[in-house]
Amino acid sequence: MRNETYTVVDGKGRVVELVDDYLALCTDREQSPNTLRARAFDLKTWLVFLQLLDVDLLAASPEHVDQFAGWLRRPIQPGRLRSADADGPAREPSTVNRALNSVYMFYGFLARRGVGMGAQLTHRRAAGIGDYGGFLAGIGEREVTRRPTRLKQVRRRPATLTDAEVQGILDACERLRDRLLMALMFETGCRIGQALGLRHEDINTDRRTLTLRPREDNANRARGKSHDPKEIPVRQALLDLYTDYLFAEYGELDCDYVFVNLWNGTVGTPMGYWAVMSLVKRLRRRAGIDFHPHLFRHTHATALLRAGVRLEVASELLTHRSVHTTADTYGHLDTDDLADELDRVGFRGSW
């Protein structure tokens, strides 16, 4: 199978060779199409910025990276004045940091070729308290790599749905297929790509499990981020819904995929991302709830941790590569969590 990839062209329609070489390396490393697309878009934006400054790609300096970060927050033509109270598009710090990271990685790639400013974009310092330790941590002196330009991000717990909102979305589903898809994402916390790539062979009704398998040959281009298969326990109610769906709507279709087009598009072919987003828009109108598919994952993950599920177990269920990903995304507590924990141990009851 040919891997999907991206490239970047200049204003005259010519491929930017250095960027193309880097994106080809990312493709060879089997980065997801979404990641490749984001890298390509970020580097295109970097090239636009350098063009405004009339600076060549290989002549860029760390100072230009600093200017790039500010320009991403408040785009303005070089040499132009801008009113201090003027409204305008401002990218979030997380978006700016993603673009900066793409630039850092690109110049790190060039540094291995002996060109560009890659070596100037990082500096090393002695490891301190709070730095992540690797396998040999503590055996000898450690250093960590720091990138000088990075915007401060406010850590927020991802938005979640209430039980009533989840039920409202499920009740708004007029088809069993749609209800199964929404219920699956809520109950397992799987990504939409993992759900769309699900095959009938992945569902084990005897063990009451489903297996999320990474596949790169999905006809609907669905992909999950995990690299290894993961068997996830599910409730019998979800399996009953799956059985009802097979008998009432799926019928005699000859298809390996669980979620297929039944009323729109080519009947019997796997559902794609656009079909799901069209469904989500209809459900938003019917339920009066503003949501997106990934909100089910955030809701599931938060519910696991609030129920006292150990972090490493939650990480496995969410198919994260590392428990640190789970901790960074969901591990911090909000005020309600802190109050609930104090009530649980009886600390506030004596006041």
N, C-alpha and C positions, 0 to 999 in steps of 0.2 A: 504494500500500500504506500502511496506517495504521501509524505507529510505535508500538511498545510503550512505555508509560510507567508511572510510579508516582505516587502522591500520599500525603499524610499527613493523618490526621484526628485530632481531639482526643478527649478522653474522652467527649464527647457525640455523637460521630459526625460532627462538622462538619469540613469541609475547612479546613485551615490555609492561608489564602489566600496569604500571603507565601511559604511553603515551596512551595506548588503552583505559584506563578509562577516560582520558581527552577527547579524540576524540569521545568517546561514549556520553559524556556530550554535546559536540558541536553538535552531531547528534540530540540528544534529544531537543536541542534548535533550531532545524530546520535551521541550517546554510546551505548555498548552497553547493552542491558537489564541486564546484570550490574552495570555501573557505576551506572546509575540506581537499581537496587535497593539497592546499598550506600549511595549518597547518602541515599536516603529513610530507610533503617534508621538511619543515623548521626544524621540530623536528628530522627528520632523519639526517639532516645535522649537527644539534647540537650534536647528539649522535656520529656521525663520528668524530667530533672535540674532544669530551671528550675522545673517545677511543684513539686518537692520543696522548693525554696527560696522558692517563692511570688514568683518574679521573672518579669515580662513579657518576651516575646521581644525587644521593642525597648528594654527597659530593661537588658538584660544588659551587663556590662562585661568588660574583659580579665581582671579578678580572678576573675570567674565561670568564664572559660575555664580558668584555672589550677586552680580547684577541680574543674572537670569532668574534667581529666586525672587528678587524684588519685582522683576517684570512680570513673572507669572502671577504674582498677587495683584498687581495693578498694571496691566498692559498699557504702555504708552510709547509713542515713537521717540527715539533718541533726540534730545535737544528740544523737545516740546515741553511746555508748561502745562500743569494740570491743577485745577482748582482743588484745594484741600478738602472741600466738602462735596466734591463731585461724586455722583454715584457711578458705578461701572462694574463690569464683571470682575469678580475676585475669586480666584481659585482657593479652595480649602487648603490648609496646611498639609493635610494627608496627601492631596493630589500633587502639591508642589514637591513634597518629599519623594513621592513615587517618580516624578520626572527627574529630580536630582539623582535619584538612585540609578535610573536608566543611563544618565550621563556618566556617572561614576563608573558603572560597569563597562560602558562602551570604551572609555579612556583607559580603564584597566586592561581591556582586551588589546588596545593599541600599544600600551606600555610593554606588553609581552613581545611586541614586534619592534620595540625600541623607538617608537615615535609617540608624539603627543605629550600631554601633561599629566598622564596617569599617576606617576610617582609623586607629583606635587599635590594631588587631591586627597591624599591620606597621610596621617602621621600616626606613629605608634607611641604609646605611653605604657607605663607600668600598670598592671592590673590592680584594681582596688576592690573594696568591699562592694558587693552587689553585682560585679561583673560575672557573667556566666563562665563556669569552669568546665573544661573539657575532660576527656578521659584521664589525662595525666595531670589534672589540676592538683597543686600542692606539692608535686615532686620537685619542681624547679621554679625559678622565676618566670612569670608569665608577662606577656605584653598583649595588649588589645589594640585593634585598629580603629581609629576614629576618623570620621569624615568631617571636615571643618564646617561645611555649610549644610545646615538642617534646621527646619523650622520647628518650633515647639508645638506639640500636639496635646490637646486636652484629652485625657483618657475618659471615655464615656462608655458605660455599659450599653451594648447595642439595644435598640428599641425592640420591644416584644409585644405580643398580643395577649389580651386577657382571655380567660376561659370562655367568656361570653362572646368575644369577638371571633375566636376560633369556631365556636358552635355556629355563629351567625354566617360565617363563610361556608361551612359545610352545608348548612341548611339552604344556602343560596344555590347550591349545585343542583341542576335539574337532571343530570345524567349520572349514572353510577360510575362511569369512567372518571368523570371530573371529581366526584366525591372521593374516590379511591386515591387519586393523585394528591389531592389536598391533605387527606388523612394520612397518607404515607409520609409526606414531607413533615407533617407535624409530629407524628408518632416516632419516626426514626431520626429526624433531623438531617436527612440526606440532602445533598445538593440537587438542584433541578437537573443537572447533567447526569447525575447518578440515577435519578428516577427515570429519566427518558431512555437511559441505556439498559434498563432492567429487562431481562428475558424471563420467560416462564420457567426455564431450568434453574433460575436463581431463587425461586420461591419453594421452600420445603414446608409443606403443610404438616407433615408428621413431626418434625422438630420444632415447628412454629418459629421459623427463622427465614430471613432472606439474606442473600449474599450480594454485597455491592462489589462488583468486579470491574476493574479498570480495563476498558477496551478502546482500541484506537481505530477499529473498523466499523463503528456504528454508522448505519446508513443515514441517520438523522444528524450526524456530526456531534452527537452528545458526548460529553467527556466529564469525568470526575477528576478531582485533583489527586486522589489517592493512587498509590502505585501497587498496592497489594490488595488481594481480595479480603473482605471483612464480612464475617457472618454476624448478623444483627438479630437478636431476639425480638419478636413482635407479639402483640396480643392476638388472641383468637378472633376477636371482633374484626380486626383488619383482614385476617384471612377469610372470614365469612363474607366480608364485603368484596374481596377479590373473587370468590366463588360466584357470588350473585352477579357480578359484572361479567364473568365468563359466560354464564348461562343466559343472561338477559340481553346483553348487548354485543359481546364479542362473537358469540356463535361459532360458526364453522370456518372462520377466517384462518388461512394458512400463513401464520406469521409468528416469528420467534419473540417479537417484542410484546411487552405487556400493554404499553400505552400506544394506541394506534389511532389514525384518523378514521372516524366512523361516519361523520356527517358532512364534513368539509374536506376539500382536497381530494387526493387519490385514496379511496377507501382501502383500508388494510395496510397502508404504509405507516411506518413509525411516526409518531408526533414529533414535531420539531420545536425549537425554542419560540418561534413566532406564533405558533398555534397556542402554546401555553400562555404567552403574554396576551394574546387576544382573549383567551379564556379569563385570565386574571382581570382584564379591563371590564368584562361583562360581570364578573362576580363583585367587583368594586361597586358597580352601579346598583346591582341588586341588593347587596348587603349594606351599602352605605358605609363601607369600611375601607380606608386607604391602606393597602398592604401590597407587598411584593413577595415572590416565592421564598426569598432568602430569610424573610421575617419568621417563617415557620422554623427554620434552623436555629435562629437566635432564641426563639421562644422555647424550643425543646432543650437547648443547651442550658439556658438559664434555669429552667425547671429542674433539670438534673442536679445542678449544683445547689439550688435552694432546698432540694429534697435530701441533701446530705450525701449524694453519690460522690465517691472519692474522685479527685481530679484526674488521676491516671485512668480510672474506669471511664469517666466521661470523655477523655481524650480518645480512648479506643472506640467508643461508640460513635464519636463524631468523625472518625477516620482521620484525625489530625496526625501529621508526621511526628510531632513532638508534643509532649505535655506542656512545654513552654508556650506553644501556640494557644492552647486552651486557656492557660493561666493569663496570658497577656490579653486575650480577647474577652474572657468571661470571668476571670478570677477576682476582679476588684468588686467590692460591695458598695451598694448605695445606702442611703440613710434608712430605708425601710428594712433592709437586710440586717443592718446593725441593731436596730431596735428589736426586731424579731429574735435575734440571737440573745440579746440581753433578757428578753422576756422568757425565752426558753430555759435559761439557766437560773431564772428567778432573781436576777440582779436588780431589776427595777421595781420588783414587787414590794420590797421592804421600805421604799421611800415614802 
